[in-house]
Amino acid sequence: MTTIQRFEDMICWQRARELTREVYKSFNVETFKRLNLPLDYGFKDQIQRAAVSVMSNISEGFERGTQAEFINYLFIAKGSCGEVRNQLYVALDNNYLNDETFKRLNRLCEDCSVLIWRLIQSLKVSKFQGLQFKKEKTKSQLRAAEFQKWLDEAEAARKRGEKAPPMPEFEKIDE
């Protein structure tokens, strides 16, 4: 399994980004004008903030560097998914969107929530505790690994009946 290096690579963040884009597209000034409805700034701002919160909490938790904080922020993101879904019902009840748009956005919210939940469950059983706990190798450990790699290559060459590769130059280490 590969370690994700950037929050942008996580499927749950990508889906949350899609949700945010669709919420902004569905609830803007033009939409209310087109529907001939008075602009409900409070509602519009709330659902947009909740959608942004989903993707923001995923990214912030990832960047925190510990598994415990990441899981905590994922739970917050999952809660924000619930808030967006709730706001979608408010929008439907007030005719701010049609059934088709409601179903599409609600499904997107549910997908985000499930992806976040699966990630939480995966992290809970993972042995990786986060980048803050990752120990950097010392120079002597790096040198020992390089020497072991050379030994392995030399042994493989010997078995093939070939000449061993030249031994790498090692600088003196003061630790």
Secondary structure, DSSP 8 states (H G I E B T S, - for coil): -----SGGG-HHHHHHHHHHHHHHHHSSHHHHHHTT----HHHHHHHHHHHHHHHHHHHHHHHH--HHHHHHHHHHHHHHHHHHHHHHHHHHHTTSS-HHHHHHHHHHHHHHHHHHHHHHHHHHH-S---GGG-----HHHHHHHHHHHHHHHHHHHHHTT--------------
